Amino acid sequence: MLEDIQLTRRLLEQFLVVADERHFGHAAERLGMSQPPLSQSIQRLERGLGVRLLDRGPGGVTLTAAGEVFAVDAQRLLDSQSAAIERARRVAAGLEGDVRVGYVSILSHHYLPGLLRAAAEDLPGLRVHLHQDSAVALAEMIRNGTLDLAFLRDPAPLSADLVSLDFAVERIAAAVPRHHPLADADTIGLGDLRDEDFVLPDPTALPTLAHQVQLACREAGFTPRSRAVSDDLTGLFSYVASGLCVSLLPERLRDFHVAEVAFVPFAERSPYLETTLVAIRRPDADAAVMRLLELITRRMTG
């Protein structure tokens, strides 16, 4: 009758040391135990398996055919167990796993490539899955758990169930058609655009930017004359490229190198002529999300 036995890590390690040393006395010394309990453990293992693993002799032991096979499988079991423990610890520490990241369209061209490269270098065990959407939709997806982290530009005030981190500030510049009289100026004043037609940010889709544009123009002494409205930055950019109007846009958009659009810096400094990029998450974000945020902070300030 077979004896019930648990293949504990300790028992497997004891057998493997005996198999390696081919001698109970040497194996017991290596394990830091006396020989009789070690012999009893191996005998109990053999009874539980119902096979003889070792041939005992006066000069030591040799592995039976079953013992040779069991030694290989026992090592695999220990390796698998160690790998499972290590992976669980890495996931708990935020060094391995999946992170679902949302972003608004324009950010994908400048900030996301750098983030993905940095994550691949510093956190190679993380798999980052990307999703593009509007700022309003991304905030809701963070809230309901569909996304883990999202990068937005000047979001509307967030509710208390979301946490934000400012990670970059960009200047806002005048975006004018390439053949506009001001296109080649080194700098201009915002008041120089008082007689222009504007494409304006939609107050619902881009509430912060829309509010800033109105306040900046009011500070410069005029109300912008609306030719069109767009609910995202690419639409604003496209209207300017059409030659129909001007706009106020983050100067980083000049990286698109569209021939029909020129960006001209403003001479004045104003808090309304800056745009903030933020990362948002839930308060209970897991370790992987926090690792990514630490990485962003380090790269931006390093």
Sequence and secondary structure as in RCSB ss.txt:
>XXXX:A:sequence
MLEDIQLTRRLLEQFLVVADERHFGHAAERLGMSQPPLSQSIQRLERGLGVRLLDRGPGGVTLTAAGEVFAVDAQ
RLLDSQSAAIERARRVAAGLEGDVRVGYVSILSHHYLPGLLRAAAEDLPGLRVHLHQDSAVALAEMIRNGTLDLA
FLRDPAPLSADLVSLDFAVERIAAAVPRHHPLADADTIGLGDLRDEDFVLPDPTALPTLAHQVQLACREAGFTPR
SRAVSDDLTGLFSYVASGLCVSLLPERLRDFHVAEVAFVPFAERSPYLETTLVAIRRPDADAAVMRLLELITRRM
TG
>XXXX:A:secstr
        HHHHHHHHHHHHHS HHHHHHHHTS HHHHHHHHHHHHHHHTS  EEEETTEEEE HHHHHHHHHHH
HHHHHHHHHHHHHHHHHTTSSEEEEEEE GGGGGTHHHHHHHHHHHH TTEEEEEEE  HHHHHHHHHHTS SEE
EEES     TT EEEEEEEEEEEEEEETTSTTTT S B GGGGTTSEEEEE TTTSHHHHHHHHHHHHHTT   E
EEEEESSHHHHHHHHHTTS BEEEEGGGGGG  TTEEEE BSS  GGGEEEEEEEE TT  HHHHHHHHHHHHHH
H 
